[in-house]
Amino acid sequence: MSSFDPALIERNKAAIKQASPLLDQISKTWENIEKFFQSQGILRGACTGYQTIYQDPYGECPIGEHLLGIQKLKGAWRICVGMEHYNHPEDEFNWKPIGEASTQLRIELLEHVHSLFAAMVKSNEDYIKDIEEAAKKSQKVLSELQIADL
């Protein structure tokens, strides 16, 4: 038999029962946001910062940033959270799907969805120049190898 107050146990059960469908709704919202982003077309990953990381408790000397991004993970475009370290830009951002983030973070990041979409659109627009250059190079290679479209 439990030594915990039965009234507290019942209150906890009621809170969990009330929260469960709301948490499911938040998870479904992120799934739908991800599907929307995927349906719009993504040429390359994009991200937006949502919180600066400081070296000291006084808010000086920024050393990095927490990021919300759309990134390709295991072959699929996913909405993710990651972290950038300014002193180590070569380090991976350690992207993980938004569904693996804490509930609190998933709630807080809902207000950053529009800025992530804007960042994705800008990334797509900026990438066009690189794609055009790559297309020209590919034609040059085919020409040099005297290969026609097969």
C-alpha positions in Angstrom: 0.0 0.0 0.0 1.2 3.5 -0.9 2.2 5.9 1.8 1.3 8.8 -0.4 -1.8 10.9 0.3 -4.7 9.3 -1.7 -6.1 12.7 -2.3 -2.9 13.8 -4.0 -2.8 10.6 -6.1 -6.4 11.3 -7.3 -5.5 15.0 -8.1 -2.5 13.8 -10.1 -4.7 11.4 -12.0 -7.2 14.1 -12.8 -4.4 16.5 -14.0 -2.9 13.8 -16.2 -6.3 13.0 -17.7 -7.0 16.7 -18.4 -3.5 17.3 -19.9 -3.2 14.2 -22.1 -5.5 15.3 -25.0 -4.0 18.8 -24.9 -0.5 17.3 -25.2 -1.7 15.1 -28.0 -3.0 18.3 -29.7 0.4 20.0 -29.4 2.2 17.0 -30.9 -0.3 16.8 -33.7 0.1 20.6 -34.4 3.9 20.1 -34.8 3.2 17.1 -37.1 0.9 19.2 -39.3 3.4 22.1 -39.3 6.1 19.8 -40.5 3.8 18.4 -43.2 3.0 21.9 -44.3 6.7 22.8 -44.6 7.4 19.6 -46.6 4.5 20.4 -49.0 5.9 23.8 -49.8 9.2 22.5 -51.2 12.5 22.6 -49.4 15.7 23.0 -51.4 18.1 23.0 -48.4 18.0 23.2 -44.7 17.2 26.5 -42.9 17.0 27.7 -39.4 16.2 30.6 -37.1 17.6 31.3 -33.7 15.3 31.5 -30.7 17.7 31.9 -27.8 21.2 33.2 -27.4 23.6 31.3 -25.2 25.8 33.4 -23.0 29.1 32.5 -21.4 28.3 34.5 -18.2 25.2 35.1 -16.1 25.1 38.8 -17.0 24.1 38.4 -20.6 27.4 39.4 -22.1 29.7 37.4 -24.3 27.4 35.4 -26.5 28.9 32.0 -27.3 26.1 30.3 -29.3 22.5 30.1 -30.1 19.6 27.6 -29.8 18.0 27.0 -33.2 14.7 25.9 -34.7 15.3 24.5 -38.1 14.0 22.4 -41.0 16.7 19.8 -41.7 17.1 16.5 -43.5 17.3 13.7 -41.0 17.5 10.1 -42.1 16.3 11.1 -45.6 13.3 13.2 -44.6 12.8 16.9 -44.0 12.0 17.4 -40.3 11.4 20.3 -38.0 14.3 20.2 -35.5 16.0 21.9 -32.6 19.7 22.3 -32.5 22.5 24.4 -31.1 25.3 26.5 -32.8 28.5 27.3 -31.0 30.1 30.5 -32.4 33.6 29.4 -31.3 33.3 26.0 -33.1 31.3 26.7 -36.3 32.6 23.4 -37.7 30.8 21.4 -35.0 27.5 19.7 -35.9 24.4 21.4 -34.6 23.2 18.1 -33.1 19.8 18.4 -34.7 17.0 16.4 -33.2 13.3 16.2 -34.2 11.0 18.7 -32.5 9.0 15.7 -31.2 12.0 14.7 -29.1 12.2 18.1 -27.4 10.5 18.8 -24.0 6.9 19.7 -24.0 7.8 23.1 -22.6 10.2 23.8 -25.4 7.6 22.6 -28.1 5.1 25.1 -26.6 7.6 28.0 -26.5 8.7 27.4 -30.1 5.2 27.6 -31.6 5.8 31.4 -31.7 8.8 30.9 -33.9 7.1 28.9 -36.7 6.6 32.0 -38.9 10.2 33.1 -38.7 11.3 29.6 -39.6 9.1 29.6 -42.6 10.5 33.0 -43.7 14.0 31.6 -43.2 13.2 28.6 -45.4 11.8 30.8 -48.2 14.9 33.0 -48.1 17.2 29.9 -48.1 15.3 28.5 -51.1 15.6 31.9 -53.0 19.3 32.2 -52.1 20.0 28.7 -53.2 18.8 29.3 -56.8 22.1 31.0 -57.7 24.1 27.9 -56.6 21.7 25.6 -58.5 22.1 27.7 -61.6 25.9 27.5 -61.4 25.7 23.7 -60.8 23.5 23.3 -63.8 26.0 25.2 -66.0 28.8 23.0 -64.6 26.9 19.9 -65.3 26.3 20.9 -68.9 30.0 21.7 -69.3 31.0 18.3 -67.9 28.6 16.6 -70.3 30.0 18.7 -73.2 33.6 18.0 -72.3 32.9 14.2 -72.1 30.9 14.5 -75.3 28.0 12.8 -73.7 24.6 13.7 -74.9 21.4 13.2 -72.9 20.8 9.5 -72.8 
